Amino acid sequence: MSPLQPSLHARHRAVMPEWLALYYREPLELTHGEGRYVWDAGGRRYLDFFGGILTTMTAHALPEVAKAVSEQAVRILHTSTLYLDRHMVELAERVAALSGIPDARVYFTASGTEATDTALLLATAHRRSNQVLAMRNSYHGRSFSAVAVTGNSAWSPTSLSPLQTLYVHGAVRTRGPYAHLSDGEFIEACVADLEDVLGQTHGTVAALIAEPVQGVGGFTAPPDGLYAAFREVLAPRGILWISDEVQTGWGRTGDHFWGWQAHAAAGPPDLLTFAKGIGNGMSIGGVVARAEVMNCLGANSISTFGGSPVTMAAGLANLTYLLEHDLQGNARRVGGLLIERLRAIAAGLPVVREVRGRGLMIGIELVGPDGSPSPRAASLALEHAREAGLLIGKGGREGNVLRLAPPLTLTVAEAEEGAAALEEALRRTGHTIAEEERP
């Protein structure tokens, strides 16, 4: 680049919104990837432990997906939902069968945010109510209605809302007023809180929307069975359960194919939203719902980009690969090893409060010397990990949680490589934070 030419970063800042965040003091331009690795514009290779925010689910440049995309692209790129599409029907059939929802119908969107919008539209129309229950510390997307059910102030830029949202306890196990309780007592307290909230509402409540594992919230999760206990309260009242599986779906948690299955005693949710990983980078989202709920809309509706031929071909190829190679099992095995390795590393580091997660969805919560959340530590660790050749994410309401979500094909050797890089990054971070706190 000529000294007279502005950098790509400067050009980005000149034309993009100020609130469009970039990672790193010197933001990266990623130019290509293969497997679990990506390369920047300078030619440096990184091990990718974030996958474009949990979206590169199987691998970068997966040949099966690339082949499906290229073959479809030379046939026809776009038709809309006004025409039949074989790939869309085939993918819907497979998703419906995998969802666990009886008599399921599938509607495809172009993003997880749009999936949230659709689920809220269906639930409120079906129940004829704009009252919605949501979890504290939650995140469901960036649209007006998705922000309206987001219980994380760091990601909620407006108090204006098309919905009356009531927030309940339960999604954050190790902080808050019930953190000291046993799992059973925790669930009992959260159910009591839910019943108390419902006792103070006027009229009909449409639905509860909840992430089985909160993504942006810092990979926090309730004890298994919480949402089953909630369902025992909600179902007799006719209140629908929307499980937000945008980040937890497709076997990422290892133990289950869907996050809701950790709470399966009450059966499947009424609606399920998905996105991110199913397209392995292509823009796919969607909603699965019981036919009674999905078919409740009395007005015309189509989608211009939801279910496009190219994205559906990619999703079908990606899902086939995931199932044929048992990537859920790989997430359970390799993720379990990685979590234990990270917990061993964290045991000697005061900067780490907790390592939590399931499968290949792992959070590392960082704190200062006084035990309070430290966004400074997370920012430092992000930079140090990059310097060590590892890309990770961060989240949590205070921005103090490192988020690890590698592609589900991660090998044991790559997990060890990532853990070693994280150990170096965390040790450097802890040293810096301790030095900064000294009088």
HELIX and SHEET records of a PDB file:
HELIX    1   1 LEU A    8  VAL A   15  1                                   8    
HELIX    2   2 GLY A   51  LEU A   54  1                                   4    
HELIX    3   3 PRO A   63  ALA A   73  1                                  11    
HELIX    4   4 ARG A   86  SER A   99  1                                  14    
HELIX    5   5 GLY A  112  ARG A  127  1                                  16    
HELIX    6   6 PHE A  144  VAL A  147  1                                   4    
HELIX    7   7 SER A  153  TRP A  155  5                                   3    
HELIX    8   8 ASP A  183  GLY A  199  1                                  17    
HELIX    9   9 LEU A  226  LEU A  234  1                                   9    
HELIX   10  10 ALA A  235  ARG A  237  5                                   3    
HELIX   11  11 GLY A  259  ALA A  266  5                                   8    
HELIX   12  12 LYS A  276  GLY A  279  5                                   4    
HELIX   13  13 ALA A  291  MET A  294  1                                   4    
HELIX   14  14 PRO A  309  GLU A  324  1                                  16    
HELIX   15  15 LEU A  327  ALA A  346  1                                  20    
HELIX   16  16 PRO A  375  GLU A  387  1                                  13    
HELIX   17  17 VAL A  412  GLU A  437  1                                  26    
SHEET    1   A 4 LEU A  30  GLU A  34  0                                        
SHEET    2   A 4 TYR A  37  ASP A  40 -1                                        
SHEET    3   A 4 ARG A  45  ASP A  48 -1                                        
SHEET    4   A 4 LEU A 390  LEU A 391  1                                        
SHEET    1   B 7 ALA A 104  THR A 109  0                                        
SHEET    2   B 7 GLY A 285  ARG A 290 -1                                        
SHEET    3   B 7 LEU A 271  PHE A 274 -1                                        
SHEET    4   B 7 LEU A 240  ASP A 244  1                                        
SHEET    5   B 7 ALA A 207  ALA A 210  1                                        
SHEET    6   B 7 GLN A 131  MET A 135  1                                        
SHEET    7   B 7 GLN A 164  VAL A 168  1                                        
SHEET    1   C 4 VAL A 352  ARG A 358  0                                        
SHEET    2   C 4 MET A 361  LEU A 366 -1                                        
SHEET    3   C 4 VAL A 401  LEU A 404 -1                                        
SHEET    4   C 4 GLY A 393  GLY A 395 -1                                        
END                                                                             
